[in-house]
Amino acid sequence: MNFELTEDQSLLRESVERLMREEYDFASRRKYLAEPKGWSEAMWRRYAALGLLGLSIDERYGGSGMGSVESMIVMEAFGRRLGLEPYLATVILGAAAIRMAGTEEQKRTLLPEVAAGRRLLALAHGERSARYTLAHVATRARRDGTQWVLDGEKTLVLHGDCADTLIVAARVSGDVGDEQGISLFLVDAQTAGVHRRAYALQSDLRAADLTLRAVHVPDTALLGESETGYPVLERVIDGAISALCAEGVGALDETLDLTVDYLKKREQFGVAIGSFQALQHRAVDMLVALEQARSMSYLATMMGDEADRLERCRGVAAAKVQFGRSARSIGQAAIQLHGGIGVTMEYSVAHYFKRTTTIELLFGDADHHLSQVARLGGFVAART
């Protein structure tokens, strides 16, 4: 695939990679992980100052109005350094939902605060028995005069522990599994009846399970129009999967670099083990798997703006399948080639393996998306 960056995109890549290279080495990351929120508020302010939090937000709301390619660039750079900050939750998921479905008033109120780094968002959609089914929403919302009342439970809400505003998917009508009848609501995280149980994922990112018990929100909390939440969720999640593939490619790229560097330095029988032909072949296999994941990540990025729903869903699902396969192949090879040190928490390659494994599972693993590709009629890459 011919994928050349514009001059502005190249400058963005250089600035983000330089920031992460200078401020986010492995020792600094461990320090950020030990902070109260599990990530660096100082770095979050740096992202805001560089305009990274408003890349995809329209200029009218304090952003720069860029697109999915710029988001891919940022996520790939974060993946190389295993960024801990809530960029995916706030910018890729939360802000995208508001951009797509919000009223003018909601956009004017929330998006400038996101771009400035003053408001954190989290999408509360997943539920325990959903098994990656997007329409599986059992949380209910009912009218009570001029208010809505929400009841239900949400799980694996990325950075839901620190979010100021939760975007909650709730069913207004229909049965669990129906695509119709789902609405999105803006819920202040401090609202009475909202209970959060925070925890860390294997990737060191933070998440939370939510319990909503008779949570009253005003009519203005409805994001967009009632019962039109499913198409928004579908677009937002597709964008998140594309961003995750980009982040994963960054992490896999660094995994390969670490492994090759180790092969050059580690000696056995008086010579560097990288001189052994069998290990050279394993490294080449890792490179091939990386480039396969990268090319499909590019495809998923381009599909993010595809108007044809079928083509977009099929392309994104195919990219997630390839990433899952590449992540498993590269991660396992890296651990094996490093030997015992590869599974120690003091060495970075183990953390890259954990991050890519977590990414492979988020929003559907390779098996799930392979079934999606088959359901949508298969996938054939266009020849260019």
RODO-2510 file (C-alpha; in nm, 4 decimals, decimal comma):
residues 384
     n   res          X          Y          Z
     1     m     0,0000     0,0000     0,0000
     2     n     0,1336     0,3444    -0,0962
     3     f     0,0992     0,5482     0,2214
     4     e     0,2977     0,8714     0,2129
     5     l     0,2594     1,1378     0,4809
     6     t     0,2148     1,5045     0,3999
     7     e     0,4702     1,7560     0,5247
     8     d     0,2450     1,8545     0,8176
     9     q     0,1898     1,4906     0,9106
    10     s     0,5627     1,4218     0,8991
    11     l     0,6266     1,7189     1,1294
    12     l     0,3613     1,5894     1,3668
    13     r     0,5261     1,2469     1,3732
    14     e     0,8669     1,3984     1,4412
    15     s     0,7423     1,6175     1,7269
    16     v     0,5420     1,3421     1,8976
    17     e     0,8177     1,0830     1,8650
    18     r     1,0737     1,3312     1,9965
    19     l     0,8559     1,4108     2,2986
    20     m     0,8022     1,0440     2,3792
    21     r     1,1665     0,9566     2,3224
    22     e     1,2872     1,2325     2,5557
    23     e     1,0215     1,2117     2,8283
    24     y     0,8958     0,8513     2,8202
    25     d     1,1839     0,6095     2,8558
    26     f     1,1200     0,2906     3,0517
    27     a     1,2412     0,4380     3,3824
    28     s     1,0159     0,7440     3,3429
    29     r     0,7217     0,5214     3,2602
    30     r     0,7670     0,3299     3,5844
    31     k     0,7640     0,6621     3,7680
    32     y     0,4433     0,7701     3,5915
    33     l     0,2842     0,4349     3,6718
    34     a     0,3460     0,4970     4,0423
    35     e     0,1581     0,8303     4,0377
    36     p    -0,1863     0,8412     4,2074
    37     k    -0,3834     0,8088     3,8830
    38     g    -0,1464     0,5562     3,7275
    39     w    -0,0384     0,8027     3,4581
    40     s     0,1325     1,1394     3,4292
    41     e    -0,0782     1,4530     3,4616
    42     a     0,2282     1,6552     3,3615
    43     m     0,2530     1,4640     3,0347
    44     w    -0,1192     1,5136     2,9777
    45     r    -0,0629     1,8887     2,9992
    46     r     0,2234     1,8551     2,7521
    47     y    -0,0069     1,6733     2,5092
    48     a    -0,2604     1,9546     2,5430
    49     a     0,0068     2,2200     2,4858
    50     l     0,1191     2,0425     2,1676
    51     g    -0,2402     2,0257     2,0433
    52     l    -0,2549     1,6467     2,0521
    53     l    -0,5791     1,6370     2,2512
    54     g    -0,7599     1,8469     1,9919
    55     l    -0,6243     1,6905     1,6735
    56     s    -0,9607     1,5542     1,5615
    57     i    -1,1709     1,8330     1,7147
    58     d    -1,3009     2,1056     1,4862
    59     e    -1,1279     2,4422     1,5018
    60     r    -1,4531     2,6003     1,6211
    61     y    -1,4161     2,4053     1,9445
    62     g    -1,0484     2,4662     2,0086
    63     g    -0,9017     2,1837     1,8029
    64     s    -0,7176     2,1598     1,4731
    65     g    -0,9708     1,9629     1,2681
    66     m    -0,7385     1,6883     1,1536
    67     g    -0,8328     1,3286     1,0782
    68     s    -0,7674     0,9625     1,1336
    69     v    -0,4164     0,9640     0,9869
    70     e    -0,3001     1,2132     1,2496
    71     s    -0,4588     1,0047     1,5238
    72     m    -0,2762     0,7004     1,3868
    73     i     0,0547     0,8873     1,4043
    74     v     0,0010     0,9801     1,7690
    75     m    -0,1177     0,6344     1,8723
    76     e     0,1769     0,4637     1,7024
    77     a     0,4172     0,6936     1,8902
    78     f     0,2392     0,6181     2,2185
    79     g     0,2636     0,2474     2,1429
    80     r     0,6408     0,2666     2,1054
    81     r     0,6698     0,3988     2,4603
    82     l     0,3681     0,2190     2,6155
    83     g     0,1898     0,5423     2,7024
    84     l    -0,0315     0,5270     3,0096
    85     e    -0,2424     0,8407     2,9673
    86     p    -0,6180     0,8249     2,8809
    87     y    -0,5770     0,9326     2,5177
    88     l    -0,7786     0,6437     2,3762
    89     a    -1,0584     0,6864     2,6301
    90     t    -1,0867     1,0645     2,6107
    91     v    -0,9890     1,1611     2,2564
    92     i    -1,0469     0,8537     2,0394
    93     l    -1,3635     0,7240     2,2095
    94     g    -1,5204     1,0023     2,4142
    95     a    -1,4571     1,3068     2,1985
    96     a    -1,5466     1,1129     1,8837
    97     a    -1,8875     1,0226     2,0262
    98     i    -1,9558     1,3865     2,1097
    99     r    -1,8351     1,5010     1,7660
   100     m    -2,0612     1,2539     1,5891
   101     a    -2,3764     1,2720     1,7988
   102     g    -2,3640     1,5792     2,0215
   103     t    -2,5779     1,8874     1,9883
   104     e    -2,4141     2,2209     1,9144
   105     e    -2,4441     2,3153     2,2810
   106     q    -2,2861     1,9884     2,3957
   107     k    -1,9971     2,0329     2,1544
   108     r    -1,9400     2,3941     2,2591
   109     t    -1,9431     2,2979     2,6266
   110     l    -1,7309     1,9810     2,6243
   111     l    -1,4944     1,9721     2,3286
   112     p    -1,2920     2,2863     2,4133
   113     e    -1,2316     2,1445     2,7615
   114     v    -1,1121     1,8157     2,6126
   115     a    -0,8765     1,9948     2,3739
   116     a    -0,7358     2,2011     2,6616
   117     g    -0,6818     1,8927     2,8783
   118     r    -0,9309     2,0034     3,1442
   119     r    -1,1874     1,7256     3,0983
   120     l    -1,1445     1,3485     3,0839
   121     l    -1,4031     1,1286     2,9146
   122     a    -1,4811     0,7565     2,9214
   123     l    -1,7171     0,5465     2,7101
   124     a    -1,9225     0,3153     2,9308
   125     h    -2,0603     0,0607     2,6895
   126     g    -1,9359    -0,2939     2,7604
   127     e    -2,1335    -0,5365     2,9754
   128     r    -2,0347    -0,8706     3,1276
   129     s    -2,2311    -1,1078     2,9058
   130     a    -2,1928    -0,9120     2,5802
   131     r    -1,9002    -1,1173     2,4419
   132     y    -1,8033    -0,8338     2,2032
   133     t    -2,1608    -0,7953     2,0738
   134     l    -2,2042    -0,4224     2,0262
   135     a    -2,5837    -0,4256     2,0503
   136     h    -2,5825    -0,6183     2,3795
   137     v    -2,6976    -0,3344     2,6057
   138     a    -2,9012    -0,4328     2,9109
   139     t    -2,8578    -0,1054     3,1015
   140     r    -3,1920     0,0745     3,0958
   141     a    -3,2938     0,4380     3,0712
   142     r    -3,6480     0,5581     3,1402
   143     r    -3,8186     0,8923     3,1374
   144     d    -3,9133     1,0588     3,4660
   145     g    -4,0649     1,3963     3,3854
   146     t    -3,7876     1,6160     3,2490
   147     q    -3,5192     1,3699     3,3563
   148     w    -3,3828     1,0313     3,2614
   149     v    -3,3190     0,7543     3,5127
   150     l    -3,0413     0,5042     3,4393
   151     d    -2,9997     0,1586     3,5918
   152     g    -2,7474    -0,1080     3,5031
   153     e    -2,3863    -0,2188     3,5118
   154     k    -2,0899    -0,1551     3,2844
   155     t    -1,7556    -0,3317     3,2770
   156     l    -1,4079    -0,2597     3,1433
   157     v    -1,4661     0,1137     3,1109
   158     l    -1,1234     0,2347     2,9960
   159     h    -0,9985     0,5031     3,2366
   160     g    -1,3437     0,5136     3,3877
   161     d    -1,1798     0,5532     3,7283
   162     c    -1,0575     0,9073     3,6544
   163     a    -1,3093     1,0316     3,3966
   164     d    -1,4981     1,3530     3,4698
   165     t    -1,7770     1,2688     3,2264
   166     l    -1,9052     0,9223     3,1379
   167     i    -2,0760     0,8501     2,8056
   168     v    -2,3187     0,5740     2,8980
   169     a    -2,4953     0,3501     2,6474
   170     a    -2,8422     0,2616     2,7762
   171     r    -3,1468     0,0971     2,6279
   172     v    -3,4593     0,3085     2,5980
   173     s    -3,6660     0,0461     2,4153
   174     g    -3,6437    -0,3010     2,2670
   175     d    -3,4763    -0,6187     2,3862
   176     v    -3,1129    -0,6850     2,4695
   177     g    -2,9331    -0,7413     2,1408
   178     d    -3,1542    -0,5116     1,9315
   179     e    -2,9645    -0,2468     1,7400
   180     q    -3,2591    -0,0128     1,7713
   181     g    -3,3519     0,1502     2,1007
   182     i    -3,0023     0,2406     2,2300
   183     s    -2,9265     0,5951     2,3461
   184     l    -2,6125     0,7648     2,4737
   185     f    -2,6085     0,9801     2,7863
   186     l    -2,3562     1,2249     2,9296
   187     v    -2,3250     1,1464     3,2998
   188     d    -2,1163     1,3426     3,5474
   189     a    -1,9029     1,0832     3,7255
   190     q    -1,9915     1,2379     4,0631
   191     t    -2,3669     1,1986     4,0126
   192     a    -2,5492     1,0220     4,2955
   193     g    -2,5981     0,6521     4,2198
   194     v    -2,2780     0,6150     4,0142
   195     h    -2,0373     0,3715     4,1787
   196     r    -1,6942     0,2950     4,0314
   197     r    -1,4613     0,0053     4,1081
   198     a    -1,1179     0,0851     3,9710
   199     y    -0,8452    -0,1607     3,8723
   200     a    -0,5406    -0,1941     3,6491
   201     l    -0,5345    -0,4017     3,3328
   202     q    -0,2495    -0,6361     3,2482
   203     s    -0,1257    -0,3632     3,0143
   204     d    -0,0946    -0,1244     3,3144
   205     l    -0,3738     0,0954     3,1772
   206     r    -0,6525     0,1788     3,4199
   207     a    -1,0185     0,0794     3,3925
   208     a    -1,3294     0,0599     3,6062
   209     d    -1,6531    -0,1325     3,6477
   210     l    -1,9591     0,0890     3,6925
   211     t    -2,2800     0,0319     3,8806
   212     l    -2,5664     0,2702     3,8016
   213     r    -2,8492     0,2702     4,0539
   214     a    -3,1352     0,5163     3,9910
   215     v    -2,8996     0,7687     3,8372
   216     h    -3,0979     1,0827     3,7512
   217     v    -2,9702     1,3002     3,4674
   218     p    -3,1374     1,5978     3,2981
   219     d    -3,2898     1,5821     2,9530
   220     t    -2,9896     1,7760     2,8216
   221     a    -2,7699     1,4766     2,9126
   222     l    -2,9055     1,2842     2,6138
   223     l    -2,6260     1,2804     2,3556
   224     g    -2,7898     1,3651     2,0251
   225     e    -3,1295     1,2123     1,9531
   226     s    -3,2933     0,9316     2,1473
   227     e    -3,2572     0,5724     2,0228
   228     t    -2,9902     0,6576     1,7645
   229     g    -2,6902     0,5411     1,9667
   230     y    -2,6025     0,2199     1,7835
   231     p    -2,4682     0,3719     1,4578
   232     v    -2,2637     0,6156     1,6661
   233     l    -2,1225     0,3343     1,8771
   234     e    -2,0349     0,1388     1,5650
   235     r    -1,8434     0,4298     1,4115
   236     v    -1,6691     0,5169     1,7390
   237     i    -1,5605     0,1581     1,8074
   238     d    -1,4360     0,1154     1,4503
   239     g    -1,2247     0,4275     1,5012
   240     a    -1,0970     0,2930     1,8316
   241     i    -0,9991    -0,0393     1,6740
   242     s    -0,8070     0,1458     1,4026
   243     a    -0,6295     0,3517     1,6693
   244     l    -0,5504     0,0396     1,8722
   245     c    -0,4010    -0,1293     1,5665
   246     a    -0,1754     0,1743     1,5207
   247     e    -0,0751     0,1706     1,8873
   248     g    -0,0086    -0,2004     1,8624
   249     v     0,2103    -0,1570     1,5552
   250     g     0,4196     0,0942     1,7483
   251     a     0,4570    -0,1530     2,0339
   252     l     0,5418    -0,4413     1,7977
   253     d     0,7981    -0,2245     1,6188
   254     e     0,9727    -0,1533     1,9483
   255     t     0,9478    -0,5202     2,0467
   256     l     1,1331    -0,6174     1,7296
   257     d     1,3996    -0,3507     1,7871
   258     l     1,4566    -0,4695     2,1437
   259     t     1,4833    -0,8296     2,0294
   260     v     1,7290    -0,7612     1,7477
   261     d     1,9411    -0,5484     1,9814
   262     y     1,9437    -0,8327     2,2351
   263     l     2,0489    -1,0837     1,9697
   264     k     2,3425    -0,8614     1,8805
   265     k     2,4606    -0,8235     2,2414
   266     r     2,3847    -1,1607     2,4051
   267     e     2,6738    -1,4028     2,3670
   268     q     2,6691    -1,7817     2,3737
   269     f     2,9704    -2,0064     2,3044
   270     g     3,1805    -1,6932     2,2718
   271     v     2,9781    -1,5314     1,9899
   272     a     2,6670    -1,3122     1,9643
   273     i     2,3586    -1,5320     1,9347
   274     g     2,2450    -1,3091     1,6486
   275     s     2,5059    -1,4815     1,4352
   276     f     2,3089    -1,8086     1,4524
   277     q     2,1162    -1,8544     1,1303
   278     a     1,8116    -2,0093     1,2968
   279     l     1,7674    -1,7027     1,5187
   280     q     1,8159    -1,4721     1,2214
   281     h     1,5283    -1,6528     1,0519
   282     r     1,3084    -1,5989     1,3587
   283     a     1,3879    -1,2272     1,3505
   284     v     1,2988    -1,2092     0,9813
   285     d     0,9684    -1,3838     1,0517
   286     m     0,8989    -1,1195     1,3173
   287     l     0,9714    -0,8436     1,0641
   288     v     0,7336    -0,9961     0,8088
   289     a     0,4573    -1,0221     1,0696
   290     l     0,5178    -0,6606     1,1717
   291     e     0,4886    -0,5321     0,8162
   292     q     0,1691    -0,7309     0,7643
   293     a     0,0195    -0,5686     1,0746
   294     r     0,1426    -0,2254     0,9671
   295     s    -0,0107    -0,2437     0,6200
   296     m    -0,3457    -0,3541     0,7630
   297     s    -0,3254    -0,0774     1,0237
   298     y    -0,2899     0,1718     0,7380
   299     l    -0,5929     0,0181     0,5711
   300     a    -0,7980     0,0430     0,8912
   301     t    -0,6971     0,4083     0,9238
   302     m    -0,8185     0,4858     0,5732
   303     m    -1,1391     0,2894     0,6353
   304     g    -1,2192     0,5142     0,9330
   305     d    -1,3562     0,7791     0,6953
   306     e    -1,5273     0,5315     0,4619
   307     a    -1,8940     0,6201     0,4107
   308     d    -1,9881     0,2652     0,3096
   309     r    -2,0658     0,0905     0,6407
   310     l    -2,0044    -0,2581     0,5021
   311     e    -1,6635    -0,1705     0,3597
   312     r    -1,5597     0,0118     0,6748
   313     c    -1,6587    -0,2676     0,9119
   314     r    -1,5004    -0,5333     0,6911
   315     g    -1,1710    -0,3462     0,6553
   316     v    -1,1424    -0,2674     1,0263
   317     a    -1,2265    -0,6250     1,1250
   318     a    -0,9662    -0,7628     0,8833
   319     a    -0,7036    -0,5313     1,0314
   320     k    -0,7833    -0,6506     1,3830
   321     v    -0,7512    -1,0130     1,2694
   322     q    -0,4071    -0,9495     1,1234
   323     f    -0,2936    -0,7525     1,4257
   324     g    -0,3974    -1,0341     1,6570
   325     r    -0,2037    -1,2896     1,4546
   326     s     0,1045    -1,0681     1,4263
   327     a     0,0963    -0,9722     1,7932
   328     r     0,0909    -1,3327     1,9044
   329     s     0,3658    -1,4367     1,6630
   330     i     0,5979    -1,1452     1,7431
   331     g     0,5310    -1,1468     2,1164
   332     q     0,5936    -1,5164     2,1608
   333     a     0,9081    -1,5058     1,9470
   334     a     1,0428    -1,2085     2,1428
   335     i     0,9946    -1,3857     2,4750
   336     q     1,1538    -1,7053     2,3458
   337     l     1,4540    -1,5273     2,1932
   338     h     1,5151    -1,3319     2,5131
   339     g     1,4963    -1,6398     2,7305
   340     g     1,4287    -1,5997     3,1027
   341     i     1,4842    -1,2238     3,1085
   342     g     1,1949    -1,1828     2,8662
   343     v     0,9347    -1,2571     3,1325
   344     t     1,0727    -1,0354     3,4095
   345     m     0,8899    -0,7153     3,5002
   346     e     1,2221    -0,5324     3,5259
   347     y     1,2789    -0,5732     3,1518
   348     s     1,0664    -0,3805     2,9045
   349     v     0,9927    -0,6531     2,6484
   350     a     0,7577    -0,8273     2,8922
   351     h     0,5533    -0,5069     2,9204
   352     y     0,5307    -0,4763     2,5421
   353     f     0,4038    -0,8337     2,5250
   354     k     0,1389    -0,7568     2,7871
   355     r     0,0285    -0,4410     2,6071
   356     t    -0,0064    -0,6047     2,2654
   357     t    -0,1877    -0,9019     2,4168
   358     t    -0,4357    -0,6661     2,5817
   359     i    -0,4850    -0,4723     2,2586
   360     e    -0,5578    -0,7988     2,0776
   361     l    -0,8464    -0,8611     2,3180
   362     l    -0,9978    -0,5117     2,3345
   363     f    -1,3155    -0,4677     2,1276
   364     g    -1,2939    -0,8212     1,9949
   365     d    -1,0124    -1,0714     1,9558
   366     a    -0,8872    -1,2146     1,6269
   367     d    -1,1367    -1,5030     1,6296
   368     h    -1,4298    -1,2670     1,6824
   369     h    -1,3261    -1,0371     1,4012
   370     l    -1,2507    -1,3267     1,1697
   371     s    -1,6122    -1,4360     1,2134
   372     q    -1,7161    -1,0757     1,1408
   373     v    -1,5176    -1,0755     0,8165
   374     a    -1,6813    -1,4042     0,7152
   375     r    -2,0281    -1,2727     0,8068
   376     l    -1,9696    -0,9628     0,5954
   377     g    -1,8768    -1,1657     0,2894
   378     g    -1,5003    -1,2037     0,3208
   379     f    -1,2196    -0,9610     0,2557
   380     v    -1,0094    -0,9032    -0,0550
   381     a    -0,7561    -0,6206    -0,0448
   382     a    -0,7834    -0,3774    -0,3320
   383     r    -0,4859    -0,3734    -0,5693
   384     t    -0,3159    -0,0364    -0,6160
***
